[in-house]
Amino acid sequence: MSTGASLDRPLTRNVRPDRSPTDLVAYEANGGYRGLRGTIGTLSPADCLQIVKDSKLRGRGGAGFPTGMKWSFVPMDNADGGHKYLICNADEMEPGTFKDRLLLECDPHQLIEGMILSAYTIQADIAYIFIRAEYHKAARLLREAIAACYDKGYLGKDILGSGYTLDMQVHSSAGRYICGEETALISSLEGKRANPRAKPPFPQVSGLWGRPTIVNNVETLCNIHHIIERGADWFQGLGLTEDAGTKMYGVSGRVKNPGCWELPMGTPIRQIIEEYAGGMEDGYSLRGFLPGGGSTDFLTPEHLDLAMDYDTIGKAGSRMGTGTMIILDDQTCPVGFVKNLMEFFARESCGFCTPCRDGLPWSAQVLDDIEHGRGRPEDMDTLARQVTFIGAIGNTHCALAPGAMEPLQSAMKYFREDFERHITGGSCPWCDGGAH
């Protein structure tokens, strides 16, 4: 790929369908670790932090919190000489999300370089890649890449003669969705049950083993070395709206070309679905879509011309989340669609708080009754009360249950007549013979 193309699509410049994952030699040949060599011992951690702040990079894990601001909360006065930690959240278990897997399996060195510079910026001396247990190939490639970096002097003691030391290792997840929540991830990494922690204190001050800790998503960290090497203005110039940079957008469902693409932040939804995903499969029409994975609110065809960025999607009543869309077509039952998601979230609850532990299975059961012809009119009121209570931030220990309520509340808004048809007809209209 040309240099110009690389500058426009930095995260996927090494991704090719016709070749193996990028090894150290190939990565360096395409400019890899140039940012590291030009930064360590040349720019101060404060200089790097300012560049990241100025870039307006927002976390790509779903929350969209400004990365530079998050890092600025880490105490830089390390008078006690204790450890600081950087953790990459590679526990990609959000339904419909597969963007991080692409980056991990196709270009592992990009993540490692980004993590080294991120750790240098916050002066962390230990880094972990907390990876989904099922990502066996990615874990193997990362371990091989880390070993190559130790041999090259990019990791370990006195990196490139700078006096800076960083150790890095891969840790396989316990295999639970809740581990994607940063404090639950930290608990799991400590060998404890993966329960989210009360905040404050925030991990930036008291995280892994009570020490200052930063947890960032794979895609977020992959951006760092590009930003530090090429500057904040370059990164801001990649976006089409106020949100800077590029974004890994994905589409799954009844489209002709499901997949994942790196595109400018703010790319219109219609362009992503129709141009890159190829539009709907023949014989299917678009009814709705979850814009950012399974824990976001439905949007409908009336939203197709919106820019895919954090603020625009938020104003439309949903969240951009991970930026990976799940398509609902006109031949798929929206009740069954939401029921499947609710059953997933019910299984993945850590069980710490009652509204989540008991409320999600209850909601899943009500949806199952409606889907299988056992629904009653009062079930709609039950679901509405669940949405109101469980979906409110502050009524549960963490955001898992409120996120689980998002597809349900929006389905009841946009597809209410489908719920009512199930109840009045005593069967699912989409099933053969009218019943399961």
PARO-548281 format. One line per 8 residues: their letters; for each residue x, y negated, z negated of C-alpha. Coordinates in pm, 1 decimal, decimal comma. Example, Ala and Ser with C-alpha at 12.3 -4.5 7.8 and 13.67 -1.06 7.14 Angstrom:
BEGIN
as> 1230,0 450,0 -780,0  1367,0 106,0 -714,0
//
This chain:
BEGIN
mstgasld> 0,0 0,0 0,0  122,5 -349,3 75,3  241,5 -585,5 -195,1  -56,3 -810,3 -128,9  -296,1 -523,2 -182,9  -114,6 -431,0 -501,7  -156,4 -781,8 -633,8  -528,7 -772,2 -559,5
rpltrnvr> -585,5 -425,6 -707,3  -307,9 -386,6 -964,6  -459,0 -99,7 -1164,8  -502,1 135,3 -869,8  -204,1 38,5 -655,7  -49,3 380,4 -717,9  -370,6 580,2 -684,4  -379,3 789,6 -366,9
pdrsptdl> -610,6 1080,1 -286,7  -336,3 1240,8 -76,0  -60,5 1267,0 -337,5  21,9 1388,1 -685,8  18,2 1165,5 -994,5  285,9 900,4 -994,7  607,1 1017,8 -1163,8  873,0 789,7 -1311,4
vayeangg> 1080,9 764,6 -993,3  783,5 673,8 -775,2  648,0 434,8 -1037,6  977,4 245,9 -1061,4  1009,4 239,1 -682,2  680,9 47,7 -667,2  786,1 -209,4 -925,8  707,2 -8,1 -1235,6
yrglrgti> 878,0 -107,6 -1563,8  995,4 -430,3 -1401,2  764,1 -616,5 -1637,4  909,4 -429,8 -1932,8  1270,4 -495,8 -1830,2  1195,3 -864,5 -1771,4  1016,5 -910,2 -2103,6  1190,7 -714,2 -2378,4
gtlspadc> 1468,1 -930,3 -2515,8  1369,4 -1223,6 -2292,2  1022,4 -1329,6 -2406,5  930,5 -1343,4 -2772,5  624,5 -1159,5 -2908,1  461,3 -1501,3 -2955,3  526,9 -1584,0 -2588,3  362,8 -1256,5 -2480,5
lqivkdsk> 64,0 -1313,9 -2705,1  8,0 -1659,7 -2560,0  14,3 -1521,3 -2205,1  -246,6 -1258,7 -2295,2  -463,1 -1523,5 -2463,7  -435,7 -1755,9 -2164,1  -526,4 -1473,0 -1924,6  -875,4 -1444,1 -2079,5
lrgrggag> -852,8 -1065,7 -2068,4  -1155,9 -909,7 -2236,4  -1157,1 -557,8 -2374,6  -1260,4 -304,1 -2111,6  -1393,5 -45,3 -2354,6  -1743,7 -191,5 -2365,2  -1749,1 -472,0 -2621,3  -1569,0 -726,8 -2403,0
fptgmkws> -1396,9 -896,2 -2699,1  -1104,7 -1125,1 -2600,2  -789,9 -914,2 -2627,2  -551,3 -1196,1 -2718,2  -779,6 -1313,7 -2996,9  -802,8 -959,5 -3135,3  -424,2 -929,6 -3140,2  -384,7 -1267,9 -3308,8
fvpmdnad> -545,7 -1128,2 -3624,9  -249,1 -894,7 -3681,8  -22,3 -1036,5 -3956,4  315,3 -1111,3 -3800,9  484,0 -1165,3 -4137,2  592,0 -809,9 -4203,9  769,6 -883,7 -4529,3  716,0 -537,0 -4673,6
gghkylic> 877,8 -369,6 -4374,0  593,5 -118,5 -4333,2  464,9 29,1 -4010,3  235,0 -136,6 -3761,6  35,1 74,1 -3520,7  -98,2 49,5 -3167,3  -362,2 304,7 -3069,0  -490,6 364,6 -2719,6
nademepg> -853,1 477,4 -2728,2  -861,4 737,2 -2450,4  -1153,7 925,2 -2607,0  -1374,5 861,5 -2305,3  -1709,4 1022,6 -2397,0  -1963,1 754,2 -2299,9  -2217,3 927,7 -2071,4  -2158,1 840,0 -1708,9
tfkdrlll> -1808,7 702,9 -1771,7  -1497,2 837,3 -1600,3  -1284,5 532,0 -1518,1  -1014,8 593,1 -1778,7  -970,5 951,0 -1664,4  -883,9 826,2 -1316,2  -617,0 590,4 -1452,9  -474,4 853,0 -1688,5
ecdphqli> -451,1 1131,7 -1432,9  -328,7 924,3 -1139,6  -84,8 678,1 -1296,4  14,5 767,0 -1654,6  322,8 541,8 -1653,9  106,5 233,3 -1601,7  -61,6 295,6 -1936,6  268,3 365,2 -2110,3
egmilsay> 428,2 44,6 -1981,8  123,3 -152,9 -2087,9  134,5 6,2 -2432,0  504,7 -67,4 -2479,6  453,8 -435,6 -2403,9  136,4 -447,7 -2615,5  318,2 -289,1 -2908,7  608,8 -530,0 -2862,8
tiqadiay> 366,1 -824,6 -2871,7  216,1 -723,9 -3207,6  550,2 -575,8 -3323,9  410,1 -229,1 -3372,3  670,2 43,2 -3413,3  444,2 348,5 -3366,8  190,7 405,8 -3088,5  -65,7 680,9 -3038,6
ifiraeyh> -271,2 780,6 -2736,5  -590,5 924,1 -2886,1  -724,8 1126,8 -2595,5  -1047,4 1316,3 -2533,3  -995,4 1684,6 -2613,2  -1123,7 1795,8 -2271,4  -872,6 1580,7 -2080,2  -611,3 1856,7 -2065,6
kaarllre> -449,1 1744,9 -1740,4  -422,0 1383,3 -1851,2  -271,4 1484,6 -2186,7  -9,6 1700,3 -2015,0  84,4 1424,5 -1769,9  110,1 1167,8 -2048,9  337,3 1389,8 -2257,1  562,5 1444,2 -1955,1
aiaacydk> 568,6 1070,8 -1883,0  649,3 984,9 -2245,0  938,8 1233,2 -2246,0  1074,0 1074,5 -1926,2  1053,8 730,4 -2089,3  1252,8 846,4 -2390,6  1519,6 981,9 -2154,3  1526,9 651,6 -1966,5
gylgkdil> 1550,8 435,6 -2279,7  1204,6 280,8 -2242,5  1093,8 441,0 -2570,4  1275,1 518,1 -2891,9  1535,5 315,6 -3078,0  1678,6 -10,0 -2943,6  1474,9 -17,3 -2621,1  1690,2 -152,4 -2336,8
gsgytldm> 1937,2 -288,4 -2594,2  1677,2 -531,2 -2731,9  1680,3 -408,9 -3090,2  1311,0 -320,9 -3062,3  1206,6 34,8 -3153,5  886,4 212,6 -3058,0  779,6 574,9 -3089,4  480,6 708,8 -2895,6
qvhssagr> 286,2 1033,2 -2896,3  -36,2 1187,0 -2766,3  -305,9 1304,7 -3009,9  -597,9 1515,7 -2887,3  -938,3 1409,1 -3021,4  -1158,3 1613,5 -3250,2  -1409,6 1617,5 -2967,3  -1684,8 1389,6 -3094,4
yicgeeta> -1840,8 1084,5 -2930,4  -1821,3 891,4 -3257,5  -1439,9 902,0 -3232,5  -1471,1 631,2 -2969,2  -1563,2 386,4 -3247,0  -1230,1 240,5 -3353,4  -1257,7 297,6 -3727,3  -1395,4 651,7 -3680,2
lisslegk> -1101,1 712,7 -3447,3  -862,9 593,3 -3718,7  -1026,0 821,7 -3976,8  -993,6 1116,9 -3738,2  -628,7 1034,5 -3668,7  -565,3 1041,6 -4042,5  -706,7 1395,6 -4052,9  -1034,8 1292,3 -4212,9
ranprakp> -1396,9 1329,3 -4103,9  -1464,6 1089,1 -3816,6  -1693,6 850,3 -4001,8  -1689,5 480,4 -3912,2  -1561,5 252,1 -4187,0  -1720,9 -57,0 -4333,1  -1572,4 -384,0 -4207,5  -1408,3 -591,3 -4346,5
pfpqvsgl> -1128,3 -506,9 -4383,9  -1074,0 -494,2 -4011,7  -815,8 -258,0 -3861,0  -598,0 -551,8 -3754,7  -521,6 -601,5 -4124,9  -588,7 -258,8 -4276,7  -624,2 22,8 -4027,4  -430,6 346,9 -3988,0
wgrptivn> -309,8 451,9 -4334,0  -392,0 103,3 -4458,1  -149,5 -67,0 -4220,4  -212,7 -333,0 -3949,2  -351,5 -154,7 -3644,3  -473,2 -250,2 -3298,4  -705,0 -16,6 -3105,4  -755,2 -89,0 -2736,4
nvetlcni> -911,1 95,9 -2444,4  -706,9 257,9 -2164,1  -813,9 9,1 -1896,8  -741,5 -285,5 -2125,8  -386,0 -170,3 -2196,6  -317,7 -91,1 -1830,3  -367,9 -460,7 -1752,4  -110,8 -590,6 -2001,4
hhiierga> 216,5 -547,0 -1817,7  66,1 -689,1 -1497,9  -48,9 -997,9 -1688,9  282,0 -1056,3 -1866,2  480,2 -1000,2 -1548,0  266,6 -1210,4 -1311,9  110,6 -1464,8 -1546,1  -226,1 -1571,4 -1680,4
dwfqglgl> -317,5 -1785,2 -1378,8  -269,9 -1491,2 -1141,5  -496,7 -1272,1 -1355,1  -767,8 -1534,4 -1382,0  -758,7 -1578,1 -1006,6  -857,0 -1214,8 -948,7  -1210,5 -1257,8 -1086,8  -1506,1 -1398,4 -896,8
tedagtkm> -1675,7 -1551,0 -1203,0  -1569,4 -1679,4 -1543,2  -1449,6 -1332,5 -1643,1  -1090,7 -1278,4 -1534,4  -917,6 -989,0 -1362,8  -1040,8 -679,9 -1189,6  -1266,3 -408,9 -1328,2  -1295,2 -36,3 -1278,2
ygvsgrvk> -1656,6 3,8 -1163,4  -1819,9 344,1 -1131,0  -2148,5 480,2 -997,0  -2304,6 821,8 -1056,4  -2640,4 965,3 -957,0  -2825,6 1004,5 -626,4  -2592,4 791,4 -416,6  -2404,8 896,7 -104,7
npgcwelp> -2057,8 824,4 -240,4  -2040,9 845,7 -620,7  -1706,3 739,1 -758,4  -1495,5 469,4 -918,8  -1336,2 160,9 -762,9  -1121,5 -128,4 -881,8  -1297,1 -448,4 -774,1  -1285,7 -816,7 -872,0
mgtpirqi> -1464,4 -891,5 -1196,2  -1805,9 -1032,7 -1107,7  -1857,9 -824,4 -792,1  -2234,4 -820,4 -715,1  -2417,7 -507,7 -823,4  -2569,5 -462,8 -478,8  -2225,4 -455,9 -320,0  -2104,2 -190,3 -564,7
ieeyaggm> -2404,0 36,1 -505,1  -2463,9 -16,8 -134,3  -2116,0 -77,3 3,6  -1887,3 126,1 -221,2  -2127,9 394,4 -343,3  -2283,4 418,1 2,5  -2639,1 340,7 -104,5  -2903,5 589,9 -211,4
edgyslrg> -2909,6 941,8 -73,1  -3152,4 992,8 211,8  -3504,6 1040,6 82,1  -3437,5 867,5 -251,2  -3509,4 513,7 -368,8  -3359,8 314,5 -652,4  -3586,3 267,5 -956,1  -3333,8 151,2 -1211,6
flpgggst> -2980,5 187,1 -1342,1  -2784,2 173,9 -1663,3  -2507,9 -78,3 -1581,6  -2246,8 27,0 -1833,8  -2292,4 389,0 -1935,1  -2554,5 578,0 -2135,5  -2583,6 330,5 -2424,0  -2693,6 28,0 -2219,9
dfltpehl> -3036,6 -106,2 -2120,4  -3191,5 -30,5 -1784,0  -3187,2 -288,3 -1510,4  -3403,3 -264,1 -1197,3  -3378,7 -347,6 -824,1  -3466,1 -709,5 -905,5  -3121,4 -735,6 -1069,8  -2920,2 -609,0 -773,9
dlamdydt> -2785,2 -948,8 -674,9  -2645,6 -1027,3 -1019,2  -2272,3 -1050,9 -1073,1  -2131,1 -754,9 -1262,7  -1968,6 -939,1 -1551,6  -2018,4 -953,6 -1926,1  -2218,2 -1273,4 -1959,6  -2440,0 -1228,4 -1653,4
igkagsrm> -2544,2 -875,6 -1747,3  -2596,4 -986,3 -2106,5  -2833,2 -1263,2 -2000,0  -3028,0 -1009,6 -1791,2  -3102,0 -811,7 -2107,4  -2840,2 -540,4 -2090,1  -2464,5 -497,5 -2143,4  -2189,8 -439,4 -1890,9
gtgtmiil> -2039,8 -185,0 -2130,4  -1788,0 28,0 -1946,2  -1898,8 -95,9 -1603,4  -1997,4 254,4 -1491,6  -2353,3 266,3 -1359,4  -2591,0 560,6 -1391,9  -2857,5 557,3 -1121,2  -3223,7 645,2 -1181,8
ddqtcpvg> -3394,0 742,0 -857,2  -3764,8 763,7 -773,8  -3768,8 1144,1 -790,9  -3620,9 1173,2 -1138,9  -3844,4 1156,4 -1444,3  -3749,7 853,4 -1655,5  -3884,0 1021,6 -1970,3  -3664,6 1326,9 -1913,8
fvknlmef> -3375,3 1099,6 -1824,7  -3397,2 913,4 -2156,3  -3469,7 1232,1 -2352,0  -3145,1 1384,1 -2226,7  -2950,2 1080,1 -2346,1  -3129,7 1072,8 -2682,1  -3048,9 1439,2 -2743,6  -2683,5 1365,2 -2673,3
farescgf> -2668,8 1075,7 -2917,9  -2856,4 1276,1 -3181,7  -2596,8 1554,7 -3156,8  -2309,2 1310,0 -3173,6  -2422,6 1120,4 -3485,2  -2166,9 1143,2 -3764,9  -2457,8 1188,1 -4007,1  -2340,9 919,3 -4248,1
ctpcrdgl> -2656,8 704,9 -4253,6  -3019,3 818,3 -4263,2  -3162,6 607,2 -3976,0  -2913,3 757,8 -3734,0  -2894,0 1110,7 -3880,2  -3271,1 1157,5 -3898,1  -3407,9 886,5 -3670,0  -3231,5 995,1 -3350,9
pwsaqvld> -3342,6 1361,8 -3370,0  -3696,2 1240,9 -3449,0  -3691,3 1015,0 -3142,0  -3556,3 1300,4 -2929,7  -3836,7 1529,6 -3052,8  -4105,9 1273,5 -2971,6  -3961,3 1233,9 -2621,9  -3948,8 1610,6 -2582,6
diehgrgr> -4316,2 1632,5 -2680,4  -4408,7 1367,6 -2424,2  -4200,2 1532,0 -2152,5  -4354,5 1877,1 -2211,1  -4717,4 1768,4 -2220,8  -4756,1 1755,6 -2599,3  -4753,4 1377,6 -2622,7  -5016,7 1169,7 -2800,9
pedmdtla> -5100,9 802,4 -2751,4  -4968,1 721,0 -3099,2  -4625,0 851,0 -2992,7  -4564,6 525,3 -2808,6  -4611,6 334,6 -3133,5  -4373,3 574,3 -3307,6  -4105,2 514,4 -3045,7  -4160,5 138,4 -3061,9
rqvtfiga> -4107,6 143,0 -3439,3  -3791,2 349,8 -3395,8  -3657,0 102,3 -3143,6  -3734,7 -191,6 -3372,6  -3574,6 -41,6 -3682,0  -3293,0 182,9 -3557,5  -3206,3 -49,8 -3272,6  -3141,2 -346,3 -3502,1
ignthcal> -2775,6 -411,4 -3578,7  -2731,4 -396,3 -3955,0  -2984,9 -123,6 -4028,3  -2729,5 146,9 -3951,6  -2369,4 197,7 -4056,1  -2230,5 149,5 -3704,7  -2352,4 71,3 -3353,6  -2410,6 429,1 -3233,6
apgamepl> -2783,4 436,2 -3310,8  -2855,6 83,9 -3179,3  -2674,0 181,8 -2859,5  -2881,2 499,3 -2831,7  -3196,9 289,8 -2853,0  -3101,8 67,0 -2559,7  -3200,2 301,8 -2274,1  -3519,3 395,1 -2462,6
qsamkyfr> -3636,1 40,5 -2530,8  -3573,1 -68,8 -2172,8  -3737,2 244,8 -2028,3  -4048,8 168,6 -2233,3  -4037,2 -184,2 -2092,7  -3985,3 -103,8 -1725,2  -4134,3 247,8 -1694,2  -4410,2 244,5 -1955,1
edferhit> -4668,5 371,4 -1707,1  -4457,5 685,3 -1662,5  -4468,9 757,1 -2034,6  -4845,4 705,0 -2034,2  -4894,4 934,6 -1732,1  -4721,5 1212,5 -1923,2  -4952,6 1162,5 -2221,0  -5280,6 1122,4 -2036,1
ggscpwcd> -5205,7 1396,4 -1784,1  -5064,0 1643,3 -2037,4  -4764,4 1725,3 -1819,6  -4461,4 1580,8 -1644,9  -4561,0 1447,1 -1299,1  -4213,2 1524,1 -1163,2  -4210,7 1893,2 -1245,2  -4314,3 2168,7 -1007,6
ggah> -4671,8 2254,8 -1072,1  -4711,8 1955,1 -1299,1  -4563,6 2126,0 -1603,8  -4233,8 2265,3 -1729,9
//
